[in-house]
Amino acid sequence: MYLIVTRSFPPELGGMQSLMWGLSRELSKNFMIKVFADYVEDHKDFDEQSSFSIERIGGIKLLRKYRKAQLINEYIKENKINGIIADHWKSLELIKTSKKKYCLIHSKEINHPKGSSQNKRVVNVLNNVAKVIANSQFTKNLAIELGVNENKIIVINPGVDPAQELNKKTLDKVESILKIKNPRLITVSRFDKRKNHEKIVMALRNLKQIYPDIVYICVGYGEEEENIKKLVKELDLEAQVMFFKNISDDLKNALLAKSNIFVMPSIIYKKSIEGFGIAYVEAAQYGVPSIGGKDGGASDAIDHEKTGLICDGNNFDNVYYSINSMLENKKYLEYGKNAKDLVSKFYWSNIIEQYKQILN
């Protein structure tokens, strides 16, 4: 039996939650597993439908990690365990066992200055596991720079499920919303500084001169939302930018499928980094190529000049040039076809084989 220890798990929504759910579900097809997850509202219906055991740990956040570690340590003593897989170094910090431990790393959570007390804690945990599983080559390199033993690190990209067939009614709805607007750029993400909506909006002001009917579709919410809306107003782009939030997955996917380019030229903001960018892969499933930033793990998800472009998100001219060069001669059609043809390598059915190799 393998224990999966996670702080992020459905029915809560988010990239980490999807990753830990996909990993747990796929591993359960090959191994006995038990998940120890943090308590979330309305978890009962979700847990009852799962094919494996999920134990939820609640209480005050500060004390929760101690209680959770105590429960796991006791469970290990009383049961035959092959190993423990954790979503975060903090999930392993208080677990005392000689059983094999595996820790996923994503970039932001390990990005503490070398030699700082946080960095020492990270390195202490990660150098005492059987394998560190980095979500991208970028995250692996970051971990090595910060003092993690290179021989312990393996790169396994996050997995996705094959895209569901889209509902014709929803696709028609999207066409009626967008009408003649063309070409179509889209970003599906939280509004935060790292995602770099600002540069795309600024590039849009120039692109509007060449493509008067261009539209930029923003799906998501977050702390930068009001700042972006203010910028859109200042630049007189209200006819070119559309905001969507709290929409169904069906509508989100239909908006994606009806777009030409997924744009998210991420940057490093403070300690926040795009470790991989599953959103680029989700776009690729619908034949939509991506523009990602050179800072972070986007180049694991985007094959530069094949399935999209990698640009310098800090450089306005580079962001503008990348979008324009993909729109010119409809280059996005070729990149989009390549993206769709190559996306299957990210399917969970393929990704899980890499986990099985480590565990076996």
MOURJO-V346127 format. One record per residue. N is the residue number from 1. SS is DSSP state (a for helix, b for strand, c for the rest). NEAR is the number of other C-alpha atoms within 8 Angstrom. D_FIRST is the distance of its C-alpha to the first C-alpha in Angstrom with 1 decimal. Layout:
# MOURJO-V346127
((N | SS | NEAR | D_FIRST) (N | SS | NEAR | D_FIRST))
This chain:
# MOURJO-V346127
((1 | c | 10 | 0.0) (2 | b | 12 | 3.8) (3 | b | 12 | 6.7) (4 | b | 13 | 9.9) (5 | b | 13 | 13.0) (6 | b | 14 | 16.2) (7 | c | 9 | 19.8) (8 | c | 11 | 20.7) (9 | c | 14 | 19.4) (10 | c | 10 | 21.4) (11 | c | 8 | 23.6) (12 | c | 8 | 25.1) (13 | c | 8 | 26.7) (14 | c | 6 | 26.7) (15 | a | 7 | 25.6) (16 | a | 8 | 22.6) (17 | a | 12 | 21.5) (18 | a | 11 | 21.8) (19 | a | 10 | 19.9) (20 | a | 12 | 16.8) (21 | a | 10 | 17.1) (22 | a | 11 | 17.5) (23 | a | 10 | 14.6) (24 | a | 11 | 12.2) (25 | a | 9 | 14.0) (26 | a | 11 | 14.0) (27 | a | 11 | 10.4) (28 | c | 11 | 9.6) (29 | c | 6 | 12.1) (30 | c | 6 | 10.3) (31 | c | 8 | 6.4) (32 | c | 9 | 4.7) (33 | b | 13 | 5.3) (34 | b | 12 | 7.5) (35 | b | 13 | 10.7) (36 | b | 14 | 13.1) (37 | b | 13 | 16.5) (38 | b | 11 | 20.1) (39 | c | 8 | 22.2) (40 | c | 9 | 24.5) (41 | c | 4 | 27.3) (42 | c | 7 | 26.9) (43 | a | 10 | 23.1) (44 | a | 6 | 23.0) (45 | a | 7 | 24.1) (46 | a | 10 | 21.7) (47 | a | 9 | 18.6) (48 | a | 6 | 19.7) (49 | c | 6 | 20.0) (50 | c | 7 | 16.5) (51 | c | 6 | 14.2) (52 | c | 9 | 11.2) (53 | b | 9 | 11.3) (54 | b | 9 | 13.4) (55 | b | 8 | 14.8) (56 | b | 9 | 18.1) (57 | b | 11 | 19.9) (58 | c | 9 | 23.7) (59 | c | 6 | 26.7) (60 | c | 6 | 29.0) (61 | a | 7 | 27.5) (62 | a | 5 | 28.7) (63 | a | 8 | 26.9) (64 | a | 11 | 23.8) (65 | a | 9 | 22.1) (66 | a | 8 | 22.7) (67 | a | 9 | 21.5) (68 | a | 10 | 18.3) (69 | a | 11 | 17.6) (70 | a | 9 | 18.6) (71 | a | 8 | 16.2) (72 | a | 10 | 13.2) (73 | a | 11 | 14.6) (74 | a | 8 | 15.0) (75 | a | 8 | 11.5) (76 | a | 10 | 10.2) (77 | a | 7 | 13.0) (78 | a | 6 | 12.3) (79 | c | 6 | 8.7) (80 | c | 7 | 6.7) (81 | c | 10 | 5.0) (82 | c | 8 | 5.5) (83 | b | 11 | 7.2) (84 | b | 13 | 9.0) (85 | b | 12 | 11.0) (86 | b | 14 | 14.3) (87 | c | 14 | 17.3) (88 | c | 12 | 19.8) (89 | a | 13 | 20.7) (90 | a | 7 | 21.6) (91 | a | 14 | 18.1) (92 | a | 11 | 17.2) (93 | c | 7 | 20.6) (94 | c | 8 | 20.1) (95 | c | 10 | 16.5) (96 | c | 5 | 17.2) (97 | c | 6 | 14.7) (98 | c | 4 | 14.9) (99 | c | 8 | 11.3) (100 | b | 9 | 11.7) (101 | b | 11 | 12.7) (102 | b | 13 | 13.8) (103 | b | 15 | 16.6) (104 | b | 13 | 18.4) (105 | b | 14 | 22.2) (106 | c | 12 | 24.9) (107 | c | 12 | 28.2) (108 | a | 10 | 29.8) (109 | a | 8 | 27.4) (110 | a | 10 | 27.9) (111 | c | 10 | 31.6) (112 | c | 10 | 33.3) (113 | c | 7 | 36.3) (114 | c | 8 | 35.7) (115 | c | 6 | 36.3) (116 | c | 8 | 35.9) (117 | a | 6 | 33.9) (118 | a | 7 | 31.3) (119 | a | 14 | 31.1) (120 | a | 10 | 30.6) (121 | a | 8 | 27.6) (122 | a | 11 | 26.1) (123 | a | 11 | 26.7) (124 | a | 8 | 25.5) (125 | a | 11 | 22.0) (126 | a | 11 | 21.8) (127 | c | 9 | 23.3) (128 | c | 6 | 20.6) (129 | c | 12 | 17.5) (130 | c | 8 | 16.3) (131 | b | 10 | 17.4) (132 | b | 13 | 19.4) (133 | b | 12 | 19.3) (134 | b | 15 | 22.9) (135 | c | 16 | 23.9) (136 | c | 14 | 27.2) (137 | a | 10 | 29.4) (138 | a | 9 | 31.3) (139 | a | 15 | 28.4) (140 | a | 13 | 27.6) (141 | a | 8 | 31.3) (142 | a | 10 | 31.4) (143 | a | 11 | 28.5) (144 | a | 10 | 30.3) (145 | a | 7 | 33.6) (146 | c | 12 | 32.1) (147 | c | 8 | 30.9) (148 | c | 11 | 27.4) (149 | c | 8 | 26.9) (150 | a | 6 | 27.5) (151 | a | 4 | 25.5) (152 | a | 11 | 22.3) (153 | b | 11 | 22.9) (154 | b | 9 | 22.1) (155 | b | 10 | 23.5) (156 | c | 11 | 21.5) (157 | c | 11 | 23.6) (158 | c | 9 | 22.3) (159 | c | 10 | 22.1) (160 | b | 11 | 24.2) (161 | c | 6 | 24.5) (162 | c | 7 | 27.6) (163 | c | 7 | 30.5) (164 | c | 4 | 31.6) (165 | c | 4 | 35.1) (166 | c | 9 | 37.5) (167 | c | 7 | 39.7) (168 | a | 6 | 43.3) (169 | a | 6 | 44.6) (170 | a | 11 | 42.6) (171 | a | 13 | 43.8) (172 | a | 8 | 47.4) (173 | a | 8 | 47.0) (174 | a | 12 | 46.0) (175 | a | 9 | 49.1) (176 | a | 7 | 51.3) (177 | a | 6 | 50.0) (178 | a | 7 | 50.4) (179 | c | 6 | 53.6) (180 | c | 5 | 55.4) (181 | c | 9 | 53.4) (182 | c | 8 | 52.6) (183 | c | 11 | 51.0) (184 | b | 13 | 47.9) (185 | b | 13 | 45.6) (186 | b | 14 | 42.4) (187 | b | 12 | 39.9) (188 | b | 8 | 36.9) (189 | c | 10 | 35.6) (190 | c | 8 | 36.0) (191 | c | 12 | 39.5) (192 | c | 10 | 39.1) (193 | a | 9 | 41.2) (194 | a | 11 | 38.5) (195 | a | 12 | 38.7) (196 | c | 13 | 42.4) (197 | a | 11 | 43.9) (198 | a | 8 | 47.1) (199 | a | 10 | 47.9) (200 | a | 11 | 47.4) (201 | a | 11 | 49.8) (202 | a | 10 | 52.3) (203 | a | 11 | 52.0) (204 | a | 11 | 52.6) (205 | a | 10 | 56.1) (206 | a | 8 | 57.2) (207 | a | 12 | 55.4) (208 | a | 10 | 57.2) (209 | a | 7 | 60.5) (210 | a | 6 | 59.4) (211 | c | 9 | 57.3) (212 | c | 7 | 59.0) (213 | c | 10 | 56.5) (214 | c | 13 | 53.3) (215 | b | 13 | 50.6) (216 | b | 12 | 47.6) (217 | b | 12 | 44.9) (218 | b | 12 | 42.8) (219 | b | 12 | 39.7) (220 | c | 12 | 38.0) (221 | c | 9 | 38.9) (222 | c | 8 | 38.9) (223 | c | 7 | 41.1) (224 | c | 9 | 43.3) (225 | a | 10 | 44.1) (226 | a | 7 | 47.5) (227 | a | 7 | 48.5) (228 | a | 11 | 47.8) (229 | a | 8 | 49.8) (230 | a | 8 | 52.6) (231 | a | 10 | 52.7) (232 | a | 12 | 52.9) (233 | a | 9 | 55.8) (234 | a | 7 | 57.6) (235 | c | 8 | 57.4) (236 | c | 7 | 58.6) (237 | c | 11 | 55.6) (238 | c | 8 | 54.9) (239 | c | 7 | 55.8) (240 | c | 9 | 53.3) (241 | b | 11 | 50.1) (242 | b | 10 | 48.1) (243 | b | 8 | 45.5) (244 | b | 9 | 42.8) (245 | c | 7 | 40.2) (246 | c | 5 | 38.1) (247 | c | 7 | 38.4) (248 | c | 6 | 36.2) (249 | a | 6 | 33.8) (250 | a | 9 | 36.2) (251 | a | 11 | 39.1) (252 | a | 10 | 37.3) (253 | a | 9 | 36.3) (254 | a | 12 | 39.8) (255 | a | 10 | 41.4) (256 | a | 12 | 39.2) (257 | a | 10 | 40.1) (258 | c | 10 | 43.8) (259 | c | 12 | 43.9) (260 | c | 12 | 45.0) (261 | b | 12 | 43.3) (262 | b | 15 | 40.3) (263 | b | 11 | 41.5) (264 | b | 12 | 39.4) (265 | c | 15 | 40.9) (266 | c | 15 | 38.7) (267 | c | 16 | 39.9) (268 | c | 11 | 38.6) (269 | b | 8 | 39.7) (270 | c | 4 | 39.4) (271 | c | 8 | 35.8) (272 | b | 8 | 34.6) (273 | c | 13 | 33.7) (274 | c | 15 | 32.5) (275 | c | 14 | 29.4) (276 | c | 14 | 29.1) (277 | c | 10 | 30.6) (278 | a | 10 | 28.6) (279 | a | 8 | 31.9) (280 | a | 14 | 33.6) (281 | a | 13 | 31.1) (282 | a | 10 | 31.4) (283 | a | 14 | 35.2) (284 | a | 15 | 35.0) (285 | c | 12 | 33.5) (286 | c | 10 | 36.9) (287 | c | 12 | 38.9) (288 | c | 19 | 39.7) (289 | b | 16 | 40.0) (290 | b | 15 | 39.3) (291 | b | 16 | 41.1) (292 | b | 17 | 38.8) (293 | b | 14 | 39.6) (294 | c | 14 | 39.6) (295 | c | 12 | 38.0) (296 | c | 15 | 34.3) (297 | c | 16 | 31.8) (298 | a | 16 | 33.8) (299 | a | 12 | 34.8) (300 | a | 10 | 31.3) (301 | a | 11 | 31.7) (302 | c | 16 | 35.4) (303 | c | 10 | 37.1) (304 | b | 9 | 40.5) (305 | c | 7 | 43.5) (306 | c | 10 | 41.3) (307 | c | 15 | 39.1) (308 | b | 16 | 40.8) (309 | b | 13 | 42.2) (310 | b | 13 | 41.1) (311 | b | 12 | 43.8) (312 | c | 11 | 44.7) (313 | c | 16 | 43.9) (314 | c | 5 | 46.2) (315 | c | 7 | 49.1) (316 | a | 10 | 50.8) (317 | a | 6 | 52.8) (318 | a | 10 | 49.7) (319 | a | 15 | 47.9) (320 | a | 12 | 51.1) (321 | a | 8 | 51.7) (322 | a | 11 | 48.1) (323 | a | 9 | 48.4) (324 | a | 9 | 52.0) (325 | a | 8 | 51.3) (326 | a | 10 | 48.6) (327 | a | 10 | 51.0) (328 | a | 7 | 53.9) (329 | a | 5 | 54.4) (330 | a | 8 | 51.2) (331 | a | 10 | 49.0) (332 | a | 13 | 46.1) (333 | a | 8 | 46.3) (334 | a | 8 | 45.6) (335 | a | 14 | 42.8) (336 | a | 14 | 41.3) (337 | a | 11 | 41.3) (338 | a | 11 | 39.6) (339 | a | 16 | 36.9) (340 | a | 13 | 36.2) (341 | a | 7 | 36.2) (342 | a | 7 | 33.7) (343 | a | 11 | 31.3) (344 | a | 9 | 28.8) (345 | a | 7 | 27.3) (346 | a | 12 | 25.7) (347 | b | 12 | 24.2) (348 | a | 12 | 20.5) (349 | a | 7 | 20.4) (350 | a | 10 | 21.7) (351 | a | 14 | 20.1) (352 | a | 11 | 16.5) (353 | a | 8 | 17.5) (354 | a | 9 | 18.1) (355 | a | 9 | 14.6) (356 | a | 8 | 13.3) (357 | a | 7 | 15.9) (358 | a | 6 | 14.8) (359 | a | 5 | 11.1) (360 | c | 4 | 12.4))
